[in-house]
Amino acid sequence: MAKYNFDCVIDRHGTAAAKIDRLDAVFGRHDLTPLWIADLDFAVCPQITAALQKRLQHPVLGYSEASDAYWNAIIDWNRHRHGFEIDRSELAFVPGVVKGIAYAVNFFTSRGDTVVIQPPVYTPFRTVVEGNGRKVVENPLVATAEGYEMDLDGLERLIEEHHPRMMVLCNPHNPIGIQWSADDLARLASICRRAGVVVVSDEIHGDLMLEGRPHIPFLSVSDDARAIGVMLGAPSKTFNIPGLVSSWMVVKNPELRKPYYEWLEANEFSAPVLISTIGAEAAYCNGEEWLDQMLEYVQSNIEFVVDYLAANIPELRVVRPQASFLLWLDFRGLGMCQKEIMNLLLDKAHLALNDGTMFGSQGAGFARLNVGTPRCVLHKALDSLKTAIKGCEDEA
Ligand SMILES: Cc1ncc(COP(=O)(O)O)c(C=O)c1O
């Protein structure tokens, strides 16, 4: 068995890494430890780079066709990892999950229509909808003692009042890392089907389940879900290849799928990209060992943060994620407003975390920490945060 080293610090400067190169534009300074954009600071598994290098040895990079091996890799992965069956006819390439959401918004809704999202949630759920002249209607998650849950009664009321055409679901949920239960997903599907609401389920974090929990694909939960669901998946977060822009979509219901896939094809939105398909196939066929070790490392980073905060900064709370490498940090115990929290992180601790309000107004008092980084980087970051908080307390 290969043993991968996730402790190695890799300098990403000069590699067009958005996480670094966008610091100035987003945070107004570049001297920050980047713990924000959701990619990993780990080297990808070597079989992926080997497959890309092998193809690049051939000097012609002409128009290409996705191979059967590529499609089978996606199908086999889903069957093997999630017990989820996909027929080849149900599958299409999409150049990025956010673009997949955008295509669905454009095809299934019209300008002025309403689309439901459940904040706090990944920012593009709102920006894609609003950027296309549709209206967002919010069904906020409800905070509980353990974390958050969906407000399905609220969803029913909201659908009656606003008559949305679509809902964009995050499963598992970013930024909080919740895998929704089969019961909740089935109830959501039944509510939406009754009202003719198409559900776009973004499952980009679905392979990143922690502590051996199962991922529950939306389309696996019920006939209702299969009747109205458009599922988006990708190897990008799973294997740290978002730069290859390789995602896919599944629509089970032929009445939804046929016109939609014809529209995608007519516009060449679903035309596979050579380098994406090569990377994805190599990842799904050879990356499982790397993924399992990476998830163990991420889990130990989560434990590290939880223990560190309990021992050193007990005012901060962590919502323990069930999936992925993002931590929803609760700063409300410090009694600061959002501006003060961000000043503390940026100007005092020199850390770039995502401002919780990026995910919706419900994120006030929170910031999102990406723990997909070597332990020593995380340790140093937490030390800086501790010192910065101590400095503020001393000033007060
Ligand atoms: C829930 C969710 N969807 C989509 C994306 C981005 O996907 P893509 O880069 O394939 O557009 C992210 C990235 O952080 C995400 O967290």
Ligand as a Chemical Component Dictionary entry (heavy atoms), coordinates in Angstrom:
data_LIG
# 
_chem_comp.id                   LIG 
_chem_comp.type                 NON-POLYMER 
_chem_comp.pdbx_formal_charge   0 
_chem_comp.three_letter_code    LIG 
# 
loop_
_chem_comp_atom.comp_id 
_chem_comp_atom.atom_id 
_chem_comp_atom.alt_atom_id 
_chem_comp_atom.type_symbol 
_chem_comp_atom.charge 
_chem_comp_atom.model_Cartn_x 
_chem_comp_atom.model_Cartn_y 
_chem_comp_atom.model_Cartn_z 
_chem_comp_atom.pdbx_ordinal 
LIG C1 C1 C 0 -20.992 23.304 -3.031  1  
LIG C2 C2 C 0 -20.040 23.687 -4.126  2  
LIG N1 N1 N 0 -20.446 23.634 -5.403  3  
LIG C3 C3 C 0 -19.614 23.950 -6.416  4  
LIG C4 C4 C 0 -18.313 24.353 -6.167  5  
LIG C5 C5 C 0 -17.437 24.729 -7.306  6  
LIG O1 O1 O 0 -17.504 23.781 -8.300  7  
LIG P1 P1 P 0 -16.874 24.030 -9.726  8  
LIG O2 O2 O 0 -15.497 24.559 -9.494  9  
LIG O3 O3 O 0 -16.902 22.694 -10.363 10 
LIG O4 O4 O 0 -17.744 25.021 -10.422 11 
LIG C6 C6 C 0 -17.856 24.422 -4.857  12 
LIG C7 C7 C 0 -16.497 24.900 -4.565  13 
LIG O5 O5 O 0 -16.154 25.248 -3.477  14 
LIG C8 C8 C 0 -18.735 24.068 -3.814  15 
LIG O6 O6 O 0 -18.352 24.091 -2.540  16 
# 
loop_
_chem_comp_bond.comp_id 
_chem_comp_bond.atom_id_1 
_chem_comp_bond.atom_id_2 
_chem_comp_bond.value_order 
_chem_comp_bond.pdbx_ordinal 
LIG C1 C2 SING 1  
LIG C2 N1 SING 2  
LIG C2 C8 DOUB 3  
LIG N1 C3 DOUB 4  
LIG C3 C4 SING 5  
LIG C4 C5 SING 6  
LIG C4 C6 DOUB 7  
LIG C5 O1 SING 8  
LIG O1 P1 SING 9  
LIG P1 O2 DOUB 10 
LIG P1 O3 SING 11 
LIG P1 O4 SING 12 
LIG C6 C7 SING 13 
LIG C6 C8 SING 14 
LIG C7 O5 DOUB 15 
LIG C8 O6 SING 16 
# 
